[in-house]
Amino acid sequence: MAMDLDNDPLPAGEFDIIVLMGVLEYLHNLPAVAEKLRAGAPGLLVSYCSIPGDRASDAVVAARRERGWVNDLTVPEFRNLFSAAPFKLELEEPYKTPGPFWDQRIYRFDR
């Protein structure tokens, strides 16, 4: 399904889980999207490429922008964003080897 998660409502219906892989890095308003997703389903399975370390250097931000990524959260900031929605973190697993401008993980959240 193709849609603009920053601006479009979720499709009508009941869903058990929403799966977003390689999507969240491209969204401008992650707090609003997290709240929208919480209303859409009780479960959420997502991937996110966090910035490595505790803050993004100019070089890291530039590399992320070259890929079209528009946000730069650390791992704790990403967890906190979805905890505030509120979701409960059920699973967090590394995915691939961390690179110079990403630390990719897969997360499972439940309401």
C-alpha positions in Angstrom: 0.0 0.0 0.0 1.3 3.4 -0.9 0.4 6.5 1.2 1.9 9.6 2.8 2.1 8.8 6.5 3.1 12.4 7.3 -0.2 13.7 5.9 -2.7 10.9 5.0 -5.0 9.1 7.5 -4.5 5.4 7.9 -6.9 3.3 5.9 -10.1 2.4 7.6 -10.4 -1.1 9.1 -9.1 -3.2 11.9 -5.5 -4.4 11.8 -3.5 -6.6 14.2 -0.1 -5.2 13.3 1.4 -2.5 11.1 4.7 -3.3 9.5 7.0 -0.5 8.3 10.5 -1.4 7.1 12.8 1.3 5.8 10.0 3.9 6.0 10.4 6.0 9.2 13.7 7.7 8.2 11.8 9.5 5.4 9.0 11.0 7.6 9.1 14.6 8.8 6.8 14.4 11.8 7.6 11.1 13.7 5.7 12.0 16.9 2.5 12.6 15.0 3.1 9.4 13.0 3.7 7.4 16.1 0.4 8.5 17.6 -1.4 7.8 14.3 0.1 4.3 14.2 -1.0 3.6 17.8 -4.6 4.4 16.8 -4.3 2.1 13.8 -3.3 -1.2 15.3 -2.3 -2.8 18.7 1.0 -4.0 17.3 3.8 -2.4 15.4 6.9 -3.9 13.7 9.3 -1.3 12.4 12.9 -0.8 11.4 14.8 2.4 12.0 18.4 3.5 11.2 19.4 5.5 14.3 22.4 7.8 14.3 25.4 6.2 15.9 26.4 7.5 19.3 24.6 10.2 21.2 24.4 13.0 18.6 24.7 13.5 14.9 27.8 15.3 13.5 27.4 17.5 10.4 29.0 14.7 8.3 26.5 12.1 9.6 23.6 14.4 8.9 24.9 15.2 5.4 25.3 11.4 4.6 21.7 10.8 5.8 20.3 13.6 3.7 22.1 12.2 0.6 19.9 9.2 1.1 16.8 11.2 1.5 16.5 10.6 5.3 14.9 13.6 7.0 15.3 12.8 10.7 18.2 11.8 13.0 17.2 10.1 16.2 19.6 8.2 18.5 18.5 4.7 19.7 17.2 6.1 23.1 15.4 9.0 21.4 13.7 6.5 19.0 12.6 4.3 21.9 11.3 7.3 23.9 9.4 8.6 20.9 7.3 5.4 20.7 7.1 5.1 24.5 5.5 8.5 24.6 2.8 7.5 21.9 2.5 5.3 24.2 3.7 2.0 23.0 5.5 -0.7 25.0 8.8 -2.0 23.6 8.5 -5.7 23.3 11.5 -6.6 21.1 14.6 -4.8 19.8 17.1 -6.5 17.6 20.1 -5.2 15.7 19.9 -5.6 11.9 23.0 -5.5 9.9 26.4 -4.2 11.1 26.2 -0.6 12.2 27.7 1.8 9.7 29.3 5.3 9.9 25.9 7.1 9.8 23.4 4.4 11.0 22.6 1.9 13.7 19.8 -0.2 12.1 17.5 -2.1 14.4 14.1 -3.8 14.2 11.6 -3.0 16.9 8.3 -4.6 18.0 6.0 -2.4 20.0 2.6 -3.2 21.5 -0.1 -0.9 23.0 
